[in-house]
Amino acid sequence: MGIDGKRKVLRPRPAPLLALFDIDGTLVRRAGSTHRDALVVAVRKALGVETRNDNIALHGKLDHDILMEMMAHAGVARRRAQAALPRICQIAERYYLRRVPDLRRKACPGVRRLLRRLRQRAAVVGLVSGNLSRIGWKKLARAGLRHCFDFGAFAEMAPTRIELAGLALAEAAERGWVHGKSAGVLIGDTPNDIEAGRAHGLHTIAVATGLCSMEELRECRPTLCVPDLSHPAVSEWFSTVLLKSR
């Protein structure tokens, strides 16, 4: 699956803003155990090894890093784990696609309103997510948010979140969606998201709808830190940025 999930996006001219979002804890939360279960089942089917991830801090990590950590804890040799990883990811995606529940009530506060506003203002809206691509797109589809996004960069596309953000920026530029005057922002709920945005000179919005507290997120010095995306400061910030980028 391509970076845009096989979706064709036509734009007559560059957009004033590129907004990149994390998924878990930023757009969707309390989505159940299906994603975690998919990783455990995939390792079991591929290698016949029992693993667990309830003893691993998952937030802010890429799926392939979580899988490697799970297998390391279960005593799987690193070389064997790396060789099996592509098949494990395929199995995990198939499992998730078959079993993911309805997530329409799991969107984080303020998400739908903000996404509607960005689309109305002709912003390019994308994803920088630690999810595997088919899991990420399906999760958003089941949350009723898939149509809001033009493209995405996902776990299997690069080894780090910083590199995923770079892929997303390069894709938007290559397609002519943004230009030198376009503003850019990365929105996420972990320090890793803020680090990824800052590494590429983007504005960053830290949102405390995941597992990190406002205090933890403020320590990362994001452009803006809010309890959730319904906070008035979010609307005010986007209004100011869109005005400047005209």
Residue pairs with C-beta under 8 A, 6 or more apart in sequence:
1 133
1 134
1 137
3 151
3 152
3 153
3 157
3 167
3 168
3 171
4 150
4 151
4 152
4 171
5 133
5 137
5 151
5 152
7 150
7 151
9 150
9 151
9 175
9 177
11 122
11 124
11 175
11 176
11 177
14 176
14 177
14 178
14 179
14 181
14 182
15 122
15 123
15 124
15 177
15 178
15 182
16 121
16 122
16 123
16 181
16 182
16 183
16 242
16 245
16 246
17 118
17 121
17 123
17 124
17 182
17 183
17 184
17 185
17 238
17 241
17 242
17 245
18 123
18 124
18 126
18 169
18 172
18 177
18 178
18 182
18 183
18 184
18 185
19 118
19 123
19 124
19 125
19 126
19 184
19 185
19 187
20 126
20 127
20 128
20 165
20 168
20 184
20 185
20 186
20 187
20 197
20 202
21 27
21 125
21 126
21 127
21 128
21 129
21 149
21 186
21 187
21 188
22 127
22 128
22 129
22 130
22 186
22 187
22 188
22 189
22 190
22 193
23 127
23 129
23 130
23 131
23 136
23 139
23 140
24 31
24 35
24 59
24 129
24 130
24 131
24 189
24 210
25 59
25 108
25 188
25 189
25 190
25 209
25 210
25 211
26 108
26 187
26 188
26 189
26 193
26 207
26 209
26 210
27 107
27 108
27 111
27 140
27 143
27 145
28 103
28 106
28 107
28 108
28 139
28 140
28 143
28 145
29 106
29 108
29 209
29 210
30 106
31 103
31 106
31 139
31 143
32 101
34 96
34 99
34 100
34 101
35 96
35 100
35 131
35 135
35 139
36 53
36 54
36 58
37 95
37 99
38 92
38 93
38 95
38 96
38 99
38 135
39 51
39 53
39 63
39 66
39 67
39 70
39 88
39 92
40 50
40 51
40 52
40 53
40 70
41 91
41 92
41 95
42 67
42 88
42 89
42 90
42 91
42 92
42 95
43 49
43 51
43 67
43 70
43 71
43 74
43 88
44 50
44 51
45 91
46 84
46 87
46 88
46 91
47 71
47 76
47 80
47 84
47 88
49 71
49 74
49 76
50 74
51 70
51 71
51 73
51 74
52 70
52 73
52 74
53 66
53 69
53 70
55 73
56 66
56 69
56 70
56 73
58 66
59 189
59 190
59 210
59 211
59 212
60 130
60 161
60 190
60 191
60 192
60 193
61 69
61 130
61 192
62 130
62 155
62 159
62 160
62 161
62 164
63 89
63 92
63 130
63 131
63 132
63 135
63 155
63 156
64 85
64 89
64 132
64 155
64 156
64 159
65 130
67 81
67 85
67 88
67 89
67 92
68 78
68 81
68 82
68 85
71 81
72 78
72 81
89 132
89 156
92 132
92 135
93 132
93 133
93 134
93 135
96 134
96 135
96 138
96 139
97 134
97 135
97 138
100 138
100 139
100 142
101 142
102 142
103 139
103 142
103 143
103 144
104 142
104 143
104 144
106 143
107 143
107 144
107 145
108 207
108 209
108 228
108 229
109 209
109 228
109 229
109 230
110 228
110 229
110 230
110 231
110 234
111 145
111 229
112 145
113 229
113 230
114 229
114 234
114 235
114 238
115 125
115 145
115 148
116 148
117 235
117 238
118 125
118 148
118 238
119 125
119 148
121 238
121 242
123 242
124 150
124 172
124 177
124 178
124 182
125 148
125 149
125 150
126 149
126 150
126 151
126 152
126 153
126 168
126 171
126 172
127 136
127 140
127 149
127 151
127 152
127 153
127 154
127 168
128 152
128 153
128 161
128 164
128 165
128 168
128 186
128 188
128 193
128 196
129 136
129 152
129 153
129 154
129 155
129 164
130 154
130 155
130 161
131 139
131 154
131 155
132 154
132 155
132 156
133 152
133 154
133 155
133 156
133 157
136 152
136 154
137 146
137 152
140 146
140 148
140 149
150 177
151 168
151 171
151 172
152 168
153 164
153 165
153 167
153 168
153 171
154 164
155 164
157 164
157 167
158 164
158 166
158 167
160 196
161 192
161 193
161 195
161 196
162 195
162 196
162 199
162 200
164 196
165 186
165 196
165 197
165 199
165 200
165 202
166 199
166 200
169 184
169 200
169 202
172 178
178 184
181 245
182 245
183 203
183 241
183 242
183 244
183 245
184 200
184 201
184 202
184 203
185 197
185 202
185 203
185 204
185 205
185 223
185 241
186 193
186 194
186 196
186 197
186 200
186 202
186 203
186 204
186 205
187 193
187 204
187 205
187 207
187 229
188 194
188 196
188 197
188 204
188 205
188 206
188 207
189 206
189 207
189 208
189 209
189 210
189 211
189 212
189 217
190 210
190 211
190 212
191 212
191 216
191 217
191 219
191 220
193 204
193 206
194 204
194 206
194 217
194 220
194 221
194 222
195 220
197 203
197 204
197 222
198 204
203 223
203 224
203 241
204 220
204 222
204 223
204 224
205 222
205 223
205 224
205 225
205 226
205 234
205 237
206 212
206 217
206 218
206 220
206 222
206 224
206 225
206 226
207 217
207 225
207 226
207 227
207 228
207 229
208 214
208 217
208 225
208 226
208 227
208 228
209 227
209 228
209 229
214 225
214 227
217 225
218 225
223 237
224 233
224 234
224 237
226 233
226 234
